[in-house]
């Protein structure tokens, strides 16, 4: 049996949703089930187990509950959910395309679930997708990314609470083909 890479474990659509439900909070499998009611319970537990085995999430507490033990889960190390430059450079072009396809499939799944609601209002809900081209030197681009990171970090530690909705914000940067080939 071939062992799945951490990247493959994380980028599975159901496991990605489980991870997203754990961002900035510590919750039980039942609470995850309440957040993700469309995932069958047996499937949910199987994916949670896979995430624990891959050390992406971990059990931070065990609460006795009517003769059973309810486990409380948390994200193990948020930095483990991103690939470093060294790991990325080891991947083939086909593996890069596979990762990108999984990333896009996850985004499409999020959007599809949004559209399945009985009533949607894109303007009120703040739904948008845009594409633009920017002309930047490498230094200007590095500064731009640094500014984006600062903006993201300001709000990325917000805890779920009444009045707050989880919103998926994805960023993709693709440079034009190098003219020096």
C-alpha positions, 0 to 999 in steps of 0.5 A: 500500500502506497503511503499518501503524502501529507499534501495528498491528505490535506488536499482531499476535498472532504479533509480540506473542509474538515481542516477549514472547520478547525481553523482557530478553534478546537472542536469535537467530531460531533461539532464538525459533523454539525458544521459539515452535515452533508458528509456521512458520519462514517466517512467523516470519522474515516477522514478525521482518522486519516488527518490524525494519522498524517499529524495534520490535526491532533487530539487535544482533549478527551471528554468522558460522555455517557460511557464513551470518550469524546475527542477534541481536535485541533490543527496540529501545526498551521505551518505543516499545511503549506509546502516549503520551497524545498518540497515544491522544487522536488515535485515534477510538472505533472505533480504541480498540475495535480496539486493545482487541479486539487486546489481548484476542485476544492474551490469549485466545491466551496462555490457549488455548496454556496450555490446549493443554498435555497436563496443566494444574493451574491452582492449581499454575501460578498461573493466575487471572483476576479482576474487582473494582470499586474505589471510588477518588478520582482521587488514590487511583487515581493513588496505586494505579497508582503502587504497582502500577508499583513492584511491577511494576518490581521483577520486570519486569527479571528475566532468563529463567533456570532455574526461572523461567517467563514469566507474562503479567499483564494489567491493564485499568482501565475507569472507570464512565460519567461521570455528568456527560454 
